[in-house]
């Protein structure tokens, strides 16, 4: 293993978090969706910009506690996360490219 790239070394499956990257993307990106709800109700454009910026950096709040790597999604894999009953939003993610890896995400709510 000395001198080999770490991406070429097989790792035990228990090093992975037991979910797909798409699921983690939906969970982490919209964890603090209440900040977007506040921004949508805001009248002041500067305060609205600050709230959107706060929402953007809020995705890093869970990185200290989620050190496991999620499983790589297959090309064309989709994941739908529907929280309309309790949080008022729903999200759909799809793996659109394998090399380079790229995912597309769409989220919608009544207020944004």
C-alpha positions as a printed Julia matrix, in Angstrom:
112×3 Matrix{Float64}:
   0.0    0.0     0.0
   2.96   2.33    0.34
   3.08   4.76   -2.54
  -0.42   3.95   -3.84
  -3.23   6.45   -4.11
  -5.73   6.11   -1.28
  -8.6    5.99   -3.78
  -7.18   2.72   -5.19
  -6.95   0.91   -1.84
 -10.07  -1.13   -0.98
 -11.62   0.08    2.27
 -13.9   -1.93    4.58
 -17.57  -1.2     4.0
 -18.08  -0.26    7.65
 -16.03   2.9     7.01
 -19.01   4.16    5.0
 -22.07   5.85    6.41
 -25.06   3.55    5.64
 -26.72   5.86    3.12
 -26.24   7.21   -0.36
 -24.58  10.55   -1.07
 -27.9   11.75   -2.51
 -29.7   11.02    0.76
 -27.02  12.8     2.73
 -27.2   15.74    0.33
 -30.94  16.14    0.93
 -30.66  15.74    4.69
 -27.72  18.08    5.2
 -28.57  20.79    2.67
 -32.08  21.35    4.02
 -31.49  20.72    7.72
 -31.94  24.4     8.52
 -34.72  25.17    6.04
 -36.38  27.37    8.66
 -33.72  30.0     7.84
 -34.99  30.05    4.23
 -38.55  30.39    5.51
 -37.48  33.44    7.55
 -35.68  34.88    4.5
 -38.78  34.44    2.34
 -40.88  36.43    4.86
 -38.26  39.15    5.24
 -38.97  42.62    3.83
 -35.42  44.03    4.08
 -33.22  42.82    1.19
 -29.98  43.06    3.2
 -31.41  40.97    6.02
 -32.72  38.53    3.42
 -29.23  38.24    1.9
 -27.73  37.65    5.35
 -30.26  34.88    6.06
 -29.54  33.17    2.74
 -25.8   33.37    3.49
 -26.44  31.89    6.94
 -28.42  29.06    5.35
 -25.57  28.41    2.92
 -22.94  28.0     5.64
 -25.31  26.05    7.92
 -24.66  22.94    5.82
 -21.21  22.69    7.44
 -22.66  22.41   10.95
 -22.92  18.61   10.85
 -19.53  17.84    9.3
 -17.85  17.46   12.69
 -20.27  14.69   13.67
 -20.66  12.9    10.32
 -17.2   11.61    9.54
 -18.33   8.5     7.62
 -18.24   8.62    3.84
 -21.61   7.99    2.16
 -21.88   5.44   -0.65
 -21.34   6.79   -4.17
 -24.62   6.94   -6.11
 -24.97   5.16   -9.44
 -25.54   7.17  -12.6
 -29.25   7.94  -12.89
 -29.96   7.14   -9.23
 -32.62   9.38   -7.7
 -33.69  10.18   -4.16
 -36.86  11.99   -3.12
 -37.21  13.49    0.35
 -40.73  14.69    1.18
 -41.13  16.73    4.36
 -44.27  18.65    3.34
 -46.25  17.3     6.3
 -43.94  18.64    9.01
 -41.51  21.16    7.48
 -43.35  22.21    4.32
 -40.74  21.28    1.68
 -39.82  18.46   -0.65
 -36.62  17.68   -2.53
 -35.52  15.49   -5.44
 -31.89  14.6    -6.2
 -30.39  12.75   -9.17
 -26.87  11.61  -10.03
 -26.38  13.15  -13.48
 -22.71  12.42  -14.18
 -20.27   9.77  -13.02
 -16.96  11.21  -14.31
 -16.74  13.87  -12.98
 -19.28  13.12  -10.24
 -22.18  15.58  -10.34
 -25.56  15.57   -8.67
 -28.6   17.74   -9.4
 -30.97  18.82   -6.65
 -34.33  20.56   -6.71
 -36.14  21.68   -3.57
 -39.44  23.48   -3.27
 -41.61  24.91   -0.54
 -44.76  26.97   -0.3
 -42.71  30.03    0.63
 -39.54  29.59   -1.49
